[in-house]
Amino acid sequence: MSSAALIWCPFADEAGAEAASNCLLDEGLVACANIFPAIRSLYNWRGERGEAHECGVLFKTSDVLLERAVERLEAVHPYDTPAIVGWRADCTGKATADWLDSLSGGVA
């Protein structure tokens, strides 16, 4: 049995977030994409301070698909250098674990 994994990634707008989410859902790399329509980002990038209004997505996947999902997200993301962070969950409810396990066919 595999375990749960999560991926966090910001987008410029909901359309970009939805397009990337649909791609990963269609390809079976994630089971769910929670889109947060309005986030305010403050950041340092290439020596400059910046601020942006973005849209965030929390993707739910299995740990065995985590690397593939991150690679694919990086390929389809509209930013040249998207901020993508993925991690394996320490604890998952049984129903959620079973749901995410079905993504990878139970391959651990």
C-alpha positions as CSV (number, residue, x, y, z in Angstrom):
1,M,0.0,0.0,0.0
2,S,1.3,3.4,-0.9
3,S,1.0,6.6,1.2
4,A,-0.3,10.0,0.6
5,A,1.7,12.9,-0.8
6,L,0.9,16.6,-1.4
7,I,2.2,19.2,-3.8
8,W,1.9,22.9,-3.4
9,C,2.2,25.3,-6.3
10,P,1.2,28.9,-7.1
11,F,-0.1,30.1,-10.4
12,A,-0.7,33.6,-11.9
13,D,-4.5,33.0,-12.2
14,E,-7.3,30.4,-11.9
15,A,-7.2,29.6,-15.6
16,G,-3.6,28.4,-15.4
17,A,-4.2,26.6,-12.2
18,E,-7.3,24.8,-13.7
19,A,-5.5,23.9,-16.9
20,A,-2.5,22.3,-15.0
21,S,-4.9,20.6,-12.6
22,N,-6.9,19.1,-15.4
23,C,-3.8,17.8,-17.1
24,L,-2.5,16.1,-14.0
25,L,-6.0,14.7,-13.2
26,D,-6.5,13.5,-16.8
27,E,-3.1,11.7,-16.7
28,G,-3.9,10.0,-13.4
29,L,-1.0,11.7,-11.6
30,V,-3.2,13.3,-8.9
31,A,-6.5,12.5,-7.4
32,C,-7.5,16.0,-6.4
33,A,-6.6,19.6,-6.9
34,N,-7.8,22.2,-4.3
35,I,-7.6,25.6,-6.0
36,F,-7.2,28.6,-3.6
37,P,-8.4,31.5,-5.8
38,A,-6.7,34.4,-4.0
39,I,-3.4,34.4,-2.3
40,R,-1.0,37.3,-1.9
41,S,2.7,36.4,-2.4
42,L,5.6,38.3,-1.0
43,Y,9.0,37.0,-2.2
44,N,12.6,37.5,-3.0
45,W,13.5,36.6,-6.5
46,R,16.9,37.2,-8.2
47,G,17.9,39.8,-5.6
48,E,14.7,41.8,-5.8
49,R,11.7,42.0,-3.5
50,G,8.4,41.2,-5.2
51,E,4.7,41.0,-4.5
52,A,2.0,39.3,-6.6
53,H,-1.6,38.2,-6.4
54,E,-1.7,34.6,-7.4
55,C,-3.8,31.5,-7.2
56,G,-2.5,28.4,-5.2
57,V,-3.1,24.7,-5.8
58,L,-2.8,21.9,-3.3
59,F,-2.6,18.6,-5.2
60,K,-3.3,15.2,-3.5
61,T,-1.5,12.2,-4.9
62,S,0.2,9.0,-3.8
63,D,3.8,8.9,-2.7
64,V,4.8,6.5,-5.6
65,L,3.5,9.1,-8.1
66,L,5.0,12.2,-6.3
67,E,8.1,12.6,-8.4
68,R,6.3,12.0,-11.7
69,A,3.5,14.4,-10.8
70,V,6.1,17.1,-9.8
71,E,8.0,16.6,-13.1
72,R,4.8,16.8,-15.2
73,L,3.6,19.9,-13.3
74,E,6.9,21.6,-13.9
75,A,6.5,20.8,-17.7
76,V,2.9,22.1,-18.0
77,H,3.2,25.1,-15.6
78,P,2.9,28.5,-17.4
79,Y,5.8,30.0,-15.3
80,D,9.3,29.6,-16.6
81,T,10.5,28.7,-13.1
82,P,7.5,27.6,-11.1
83,A,7.7,27.1,-7.3
84,I,6.7,23.5,-6.8
85,V,7.0,21.8,-3.4
86,G,6.0,18.2,-2.8
87,W,6.2,16.1,0.3
88,R,5.1,12.7,1.6
89,A,2.4,12.8,4.3
90,D,3.3,11.4,7.8
91,C,-0.3,10.3,8.5
92,T,-3.3,9.7,6.4
93,G,-6.9,8.6,7.1
94,K,-7.6,5.0,5.8
95,A,-10.3,6.2,3.4
96,T,-8.0,8.9,1.9
97,A,-5.1,6.4,1.8
98,D,-7.2,3.9,-0.1
99,W,-8.4,6.6,-2.5
100,L,-4.9,7.8,-3.3
101,D,-3.6,4.2,-3.4
102,S,-6.0,3.5,-6.3
103,L,-4.1,6.1,-8.4
104,S,-1.1,3.8,-8.6
105,G,-3.0,0.5,-8.7
106,G,-1.7,-0.4,-5.2
107,V,1.9,-0.5,-6.3
108,A,4.1,0.5,-3.3
